[in-house]
Amino acid sequence: MPKDEKLDISNIDINQVARVVSKAALSQYGIVCLTYKPSIFSSGTKEEIKRLPNEEASQGVIVKTDSTNHFVITLFVIVASGVKISEVLNSCQEVIRHQIRQTFGVHAREVNIYAVGVE
């Protein structure tokens, strides 16, 4: 497919993408849970970071599309203590990209994962 050709992803439910992403992220070693974007909290202290239960984890995933109709995915996670954060997040990115490609037949242009806490 030429680079400038737009994909038709209009029939893909964004909420379903968020569920697939959250499930893929939670399956990764070193990911404790997902959380909301931390900027909604006033001081950002650990006590104010809300852990999302697994059944609500997709609420911590932001799915957008870019100008070429590729997915741009952002999520916020709490990682386990004692793990190498960069390796966990890189591995998680690859699993999410693979799962999006496998499930929907399209690829994610960006998968941005932010570690907002360690437990």
Secondary structure, 3 states (H helix, E strand, C coil): CCCCCCCCCCCCCHHHHHHHHHHHHHCCCCEEEEECCHHHCCCCCHHHCCECCHHHHHHHEEEEECCCCCEEEEEEEEECCCCCHHHHHHHHHHHHHHHHHHHHCCCEEEEEEEEEEEC
